[in-house]
Amino acid sequence: MVIDDKRKAVHEQIVSLVTQDPGLPRKGPSVAFWQEPAHAISTIQSPQLPTEVDIAIIGSGITGCSVSRTLLSNPKLRNKRIALFEARALTSGATGRNGGHLVSPAAVDFAAVASLFGAEKAAEVTRFSFRNLERFHEFVSTLDDDLRDASEVRKVQKVMNFLEPATFEHFKDSLRQFSAACPELSDQFKILSAEEAKAKYKFNESAGACEQPAGAVWPYRIITGLFAKLLKENPSRFSIDTNTPVTSVTYEAEKSSYRHKLQTPRGVVYADQVVYCTNAYTSHLIPQLRGKIFPFRGTMSTQSIAPNLPNHGARHSWSIYHEPKFDPATGTFTFGLYYMTQNAKTGDFFFGGEKQRLEEILVSDDTVVPTLPSQNLTSLMAGTFKSATGEPLKSNPRRIWSGIMGFTPDGMPMVGRLGKRLTGRPGDKEWAAVGFNGYGMDKCWLVGELLGAMIAGEDVTGRLPALYQITDERLNNLMAPRDVPARLFRL
């Protein structure tokens, strides 16, 4: 009875946390290794804040960059003025704080998605994820050599290591369903036994593993570099104003044009259309989305290992899986997923994953790096691999930071036109691409391109998964905040 009462109290705590106002991105965020040194335009501002723009984009992560590029390259919009606003430094949010892992979780998640939405829609989401990764690499191949080299974009083989037999069996069942629904993708996965995984990859522990194609990138460098390129190519049509948070959006119906009023600490901007690429912070500006998108604080690190492990960063990346665990006595939750890439030049590891108290997870403050996940990442990093000599490995954290992801109750991004139901404003010129549930790298670039196409008036039917779209039907059926504890925390 005591445990049941405790779980009930925790359930109510989660519901309260996911429905709160996330506020604006905090000043003085923890320093991510990716963002050192800062890009030359990291704090760029217009000499004078624009007063009227055709399209205002809020948020400077990978989605905001993709939307910007798509709009600027569309011939139909060649005379349109586009302005981007960022609350802090350029690309200082989740894109500049993540694991740098270009990988699809489709095989791991397929069974869960299919159980909720059916195999056909799960397959549509899966194919989109793989198309996004192909499209990102395809686009990167067109960039200047200097930017490609600085961004360290590379294709690798990801190794998923499962620590428990039950977790491994759940994955294999999900992979079977995935392979049946998407047979053209099934040959990209190779199952390894526990003995094979330990021998080939020197894991200390393994119940089995799976190899799949993936990629890695220095996310901050490539997105800030692309923004600099867009500014250079479109000096009269595109502006970026960092350290300029949009604190409110209202609608002035009496105006004949540019009716959306964006309030910032530096002044007012009027826009014809507004695009929200604000992820976890979206519901601060769109209160009707509270509970439908909410923040989740993750922890990332860069660590060196002694004695040195071989540098496989140009060939491999890794993920570690175990069953999610919640301790009701302490309120501590272990998410069950850790992810790792290795710098192909220095050998340093980028390692992230969550073991935190609930009140330290469902928050939007990335200025804080809690002690528990920091200690957990350090100890896990040291215990993941065996050294060549057999002596214990020791981890040396070079930097540990936090970042805020945007989650949704149904686990799917929210992409498309917002409409009066959500904004409370007349007109149909507000758009969003938010809520990537911790896996933006396999979705954001192509989502941004398709949202840009939608804003330009194009029909994207068949190109954007139905589960991603903002529709009345989805809003009516969207899992309530009260369902979040069961879906996300297994409560």
NORSUL-V865075 format. One record per backbone hydrogen bond with DSSP energy under -0.5 kcal/mol. NH is the residue of the N-H (numbers start at 1). CO is the residue of the C=O. If there is no record, write none. Layout:
# NORSUL-V865075
nh->[NH | NH]
co->[CO | CO]
This chain:
# NORSUL-V865075
nh->[5 | 6 | 7 | 8 | 9 | 10 | 11 | 12 | 13 | 14 | 15 | 16 | 17 | 18 | 19 | 20 | 30 | 32 | 35 | 36 | 37 | 42 | 44 | 53 | 54 | 55 | 56 | 57 | 57 | 58 | 59 | 59 | 65 | 66 | 67 | 68 | 69 | 70 | 71 | 72 | 73 | 74 | 75 | 77 | 78 | 80 | 82 | 82 | 83 | 84 | 85 | 86 | 90 | 92 | 96 | 97 | 98 | 102 | 102 | 103 | 109 | 110 | 113 | 114 | 115 | 116 | 117 | 118 | 122 | 123 | 124 | 125 | 126 | 127 | 128 | 129 | 130 | 131 | 132 | 133 | 134 | 135 | 136 | 137 | 138 | 139 | 140 | 141 | 142 | 143 | 148 | 149 | 150 | 151 | 152 | 152 | 153 | 154 | 156 | 157 | 158 | 158 | 159 | 160 | 160 | 161 | 161 | 162 | 162 | 163 | 168 | 169 | 170 | 171 | 172 | 173 | 174 | 175 | 176 | 177 | 178 | 179 | 180 | 181 | 182 | 185 | 186 | 186 | 188 | 189 | 190 | 192 | 197 | 198 | 199 | 200 | 201 | 202 | 203 | 204 | 207 | 207 | 208 | 209 | 210 | 211 | 212 | 214 | 215 | 216 | 217 | 218 | 219 | 222 | 223 | 224 | 225 | 226 | 227 | 228 | 229 | 230 | 231 | 232 | 233 | 234 | 237 | 238 | 239 | 241 | 242 | 242 | 243 | 244 | 247 | 247 | 248 | 250 | 252 | 253 | 255 | 260 | 261 | 261 | 262 | 262 | 263 | 263 | 264 | 265 | 267 | 269 | 270 | 271 | 272 | 273 | 274 | 275 | 276 | 277 | 277 | 281 | 282 | 284 | 285 | 285 | 286 | 288 | 289 | 290 | 291 | 291 | 292 | 293 | 294 | 296 | 297 | 298 | 298 | 300 | 301 | 302 | 303 | 304 | 306 | 312 | 315 | 316 | 317 | 318 | 319 | 320 | 321 | 322 | 325 | 327 | 328 | 330 | 331 | 332 | 333 | 334 | 335 | 335 | 338 | 339 | 340 | 341 | 343 | 347 | 349 | 350 | 351 | 351 | 352 | 353 | 354 | 356 | 358 | 360 | 361 | 362 | 363 | 366 | 370 | 374 | 375 | 376 | 377 | 378 | 379 | 380 | 381 | 382 | 383 | 384 | 384 | 385 | 386 | 390 | 393 | 394 | 396 | 397 | 398 | 399 | 401 | 403 | 405 | 405 | 407 | 407 | 411 | 414 | 415 | 415 | 416 | 418 | 419 | 422 | 423 | 424 | 431 | 432 | 433 | 434 | 437 | 439 | 443 | 444 | 447 | 448 | 449 | 450 | 451 | 452 | 453 | 454 | 455 | 456 | 457 | 458 | 460 | 463 | 464 | 465 | 468 | 469 | 469 | 470 | 471 | 475 | 476 | 477 | 478 | 483 | 484 | 487 | 488 | 489 | 489 | 490 | 491]
co->[1 | 2 | 3 | 4 | 5 | 6 | 7 | 8 | 9 | 10 | 11 | 12 | 13 | 14 | 15 | 17 | 366 | 30 | 32 | 33 | 35 | 39 | 41 | 270 | 81 | 81 | 273 | 55 | 83 | 275 | 57 | 85 | 61 | 62 | 63 | 64 | 65 | 66 | 67 | 68 | 69 | 71 | 73 | 74 | 75 | 77 | 80 | 237 | 55 | 239 | 57 | 241 | 42 | 89 | 93 | 94 | 94 | 100 | 215 | 101 | 105 | 106 | 109 | 110 | 111 | 112 | 113 | 114 | 118 | 119 | 120 | 121 | 122 | 123 | 124 | 125 | 126 | 127 | 128 | 129 | 130 | 131 | 132 | 133 | 134 | 135 | 136 | 137 | 139 | 140 | 144 | 145 | 146 | 147 | 148 | 149 | 148 | 216 | 214 | 315 | 156 | 212 | 317 | 158 | 210 | 159 | 319 | 160 | 208 | 321 | 164 | 165 | 166 | 167 | 168 | 169 | 170 | 171 | 172 | 173 | 174 | 175 | 176 | 177 | 178 | 182 | 182 | 183 | 185 | 186 | 211 | 209 | 193 | 194 | 195 | 196 | 197 | 198 | 197 | 384 | 162 | 208 | 162 | 192 | 160 | 190 | 158 | 156 | 102 | 154 | 100 | 151 | 217 | 218 | 219 | 220 | 221 | 222 | 223 | 224 | 225 | 226 | 227 | 228 | 229 | 230 | 234 | 234 | 82 | 84 | 44 | 240 | 88 | 86 | 245 | 263 | 263 | 261 | 259 | 251 | 252 | 271 | 250 | 259 | 260 | 269 | 248 | 261 | 267 | 245 | 264 | 262 | 51 | 260 | 53 | 54 | 429 | 56 | 431 | 58 | 275 | 278 | 279 | 281 | 281 | 282 | 282 | 422 | 286 | 287 | 18 | 293 | 289 | 289 | 407 | 405 | 361 | 296 | 403 | 401 | 351 | 399 | 349 | 396 | 394 | 310 | 312 | 312 | 157 | 340 | 159 | 338 | 161 | 336 | 334 | 332 | 326 | 327 | 327 | 327 | 356 | 325 | 333 | 354 | 320 | 352 | 318 | 350 | 348 | 343 | 303 | 341 | 301 | 349 | 339 | 299 | 337 | 333 | 331 | 357 | 358 | 358 | 361 | 364 | 368 | 370 | 371 | 372 | 373 | 374 | 375 | 376 | 377 | 378 | 379 | 380 | 381 | 381 | 202 | 387 | 382 | 306 | 304 | 395 | 302 | 302 | 300 | 298 | 296 | 403 | 294 | 405 | 408 | 434 | 413 | 468 | 432 | 430 | 430 | 419 | 419 | 420 | 274 | 416 | 276 | 414 | 406 | 436 | 440 | 440 | 443 | 444 | 445 | 446 | 447 | 448 | 449 | 450 | 451 | 452 | 454 | 453 | 458 | 460 | 460 | 463 | 465 | 465 | 466 | 415 | 469 | 471 | 472 | 473 | 474 | 480 | 481 | 483 | 484 | 484 | 485 | 486 | 485]
